[in-house]
């Protein structure tokens, strides 16, 4: 599955990500569309991070365990929210959720942290493969913002991923 998402052209991935918006409206269809979008989007980020990490030379390769945990946490959270209807806290229902606010605020903050970590890890791995050495997080800000603002970032990230995969395939054939 990871290879499929990474081999798509930029416009194909863009359309695949936006297809969820063109599904018919309705409670069930909206849930399916949201899960489809989140699944493709998170799968794409995971694929970039995982594949680029696996292509890095073994020396000085950062750990990938926390990246995997963050991806799993986000996926489980979004699936759970899709089936439970999510939470909306406003002034009308504050009393209903008032006691659980101490649980929801840390959960929301950890969710934001996990998403940002996923963006940064995948961007750092991609930039490291482009540069041919392990780069600092500050050197991968273009990729970070590309993942964050995906409709625009897909036009930068996807061609870069394909260039790396093509270069790696050439290197792999030459070493054989």
VMD Tcl script that draws the C-alpha trace (Angstrom):
set ca {
  {0.00 0.00 0.00}
  {2.81 2.41 0.82}
  {4.32 2.03 -2.62}
  {1.00 2.78 -4.32}
  {0.54 6.13 -2.57}
  {4.14 7.15 -3.18}
  {4.11 6.27 -6.88}
  {1.01 8.37 -7.67}
  {1.51 11.58 -9.60}
  {0.87 14.79 -7.65}
  {-2.45 15.44 -9.37}
  {-3.59 11.83 -8.80}
  {-2.85 12.04 -5.09}
  {-4.52 15.44 -4.90}
  {-7.69 14.09 -6.53}
  {-7.61 10.97 -4.36}
  {-7.43 13.12 -1.23}
  {-10.28 15.34 -2.41}
  {-12.57 12.54 -3.60}
  {-14.07 12.32 -0.13}
  {-15.61 15.75 -0.62}
  {-17.52 14.59 -3.66}
  {-19.27 11.67 -2.00}
  {-23.01 12.09 -1.39}
  {-23.96 13.84 1.82}
  {-25.66 12.12 4.71}
  {-24.61 10.86 8.10}
  {-23.14 7.54 6.96}
  {-21.56 8.92 3.80}
  {-19.96 11.80 5.69}
  {-18.43 9.37 8.20}
  {-17.11 7.16 5.41}
  {-15.80 10.19 3.50}
  {-14.01 11.52 6.58}
  {-12.44 8.13 7.29}
  {-11.43 7.80 3.64}
  {-9.77 11.21 3.63}
  {-8.01 10.71 6.97}
  {-6.92 7.20 6.00}
  {-5.38 8.32 2.71}
  {-3.81 11.45 4.20}
  {-2.29 9.69 7.22}
  {-1.31 6.71 5.08}
  {0.55 9.04 2.75}
  {2.42 10.74 5.61}
  {3.23 7.38 7.17}
  {4.42 6.03 3.82}
  {6.75 8.96 3.24}
  {8.19 8.76 6.76}
  {8.54 4.98 6.82}
  {9.95 4.49 3.32}
  {12.38 7.40 3.54}
  {13.54 6.14 6.95}
  {14.10 2.66 5.54}
  {16.22 4.11 2.70}
  {18.56 6.00 5.04}
  {21.90 4.34 5.78}
  {21.91 2.52 9.12}
  {24.48 4.75 10.76}
  {22.94 7.69 12.63}
  {19.41 6.67 11.62}
  {16.87 8.08 14.11}
  {14.40 5.80 15.85}
  {11.04 5.30 14.19}
  {9.06 3.82 17.07}
  {7.55 7.08 18.32}
  {6.57 8.01 14.76}
  {4.68 4.71 14.46}
  {3.03 5.24 17.86}
  {1.96 8.76 16.87}
  {0.47 7.50 13.61}
  {-1.39 4.72 15.38}
  {-2.69 7.11 18.04}
  {-4.01 9.55 15.43}
  {-5.66 6.79 13.40}
  {-7.34 5.24 16.45}
  {-8.47 8.66 17.64}
  {-10.04 9.61 14.32}
  {-11.75 6.24 13.94}
  {-13.13 6.56 17.46}
  {-14.33 10.11 16.84}
  {-15.93 9.08 13.56}
  {-18.02 6.39 15.20}
  {-18.89 8.33 18.35}
  {-19.76 11.54 16.56}
  {-16.91 13.52 18.11}
  {-17.10 16.12 20.81}
  {-18.15 19.71 20.50}
  {-17.93 21.80 23.62}
  {-19.63 25.18 23.55}
  {-21.52 27.37 25.97}
  {-24.73 25.39 25.49}
  {-23.33 22.02 26.56}
  {-20.43 23.12 28.76}
  {-22.10 21.80 31.91}
  {-22.46 18.39 30.30}
  {-18.74 18.20 29.47}
  {-17.50 20.39 32.32}
  {-16.17 17.49 34.38}
  {-14.40 15.84 31.47}
  {-12.68 19.00 30.29}
  {-9.60 18.01 32.31}
  {-9.39 14.87 30.21}
  {-10.20 16.48 26.86}
  {-7.70 19.36 26.99}
  {-4.61 17.10 27.42}
  {-6.01 14.74 24.78}
  {-6.42 17.59 22.31}
  {-2.93 18.94 23.09}
  {-1.37 15.48 22.66}
  {-3.25 15.04 19.38}
  {-1.85 18.32 18.08}
  {1.64 17.33 19.23}
  {1.34 13.92 17.54}
  {0.23 15.44 14.24}
  {3.05 17.99 14.28}
  {5.54 15.24 15.16}
  {4.32 13.12 12.26}
  {4.73 16.05 9.87}
  {8.22 16.85 11.15}
  {9.49 13.26 11.16}
  {8.28 12.53 7.62}
  {9.65 15.88 6.40}
  {13.01 15.28 8.07}
  {13.32 11.81 6.55}
  {12.41 13.14 3.08}
  {14.84 16.05 3.27}
  {17.54 13.70 4.59}
  {17.13 11.47 1.54}
  {17.16 14.49 -0.78}
  {20.35 15.87 0.81}
  {22.02 12.47 1.21}
  {22.69 13.03 4.90}
  {20.65 13.28 8.08}
  {19.42 16.88 8.23}
  {18.29 18.89 11.23}
  {14.63 19.58 11.84}
  {15.14 23.23 10.91}
  {16.37 22.12 7.48}
  {13.10 20.33 6.77}
  {10.63 23.14 7.40}
  {9.52 23.29 3.77}
  {8.43 19.66 3.94}
  {6.86 20.20 7.37}
  {4.64 22.98 6.08}
  {3.99 20.95 2.95}
  {2.48 18.16 5.05}
  {0.61 20.62 7.23}
  {-0.94 22.52 4.32}
  {-1.34 19.43 2.18}
  {-3.34 20.74 -0.75}
  {-0.37 22.94 -1.62}
  {2.35 20.75 -0.16}
  {1.43 17.73 -2.24}
  {2.85 19.56 -5.28}
  {6.27 19.82 -3.55}
  {6.40 16.62 -1.54}
  {5.15 14.04 -4.04}
  {7.60 14.94 -6.84}
  {10.44 14.99 -4.29}
  {9.46 11.54 -3.03}
  {9.36 10.21 -6.58}
  {12.79 11.68 -7.37}
  {14.22 9.96 -4.30}
  {12.57 6.65 -5.14}
  {13.77 6.84 -8.74}
  {17.33 7.68 -7.63}
  {17.28 4.85 -5.10}
  {16.06 2.40 -7.74}
  {18.95 3.44 -10.02}
  {21.46 3.08 -7.16}
  {20.00 -0.31 -6.24}
  {20.29 -1.56 -9.84}
  {23.88 -0.26 -10.13}
  {24.93 -2.03 -6.91}
  {23.53 -5.36 -8.12}
}
mol new
graphics top color blue
foreach p $ca { graphics top sphere $p radius 0.5 }
foreach p [lrange $ca 0 end-1] q [lrange $ca 1 end] { graphics top cylinder $p $q radius 0.2 }
display resetview
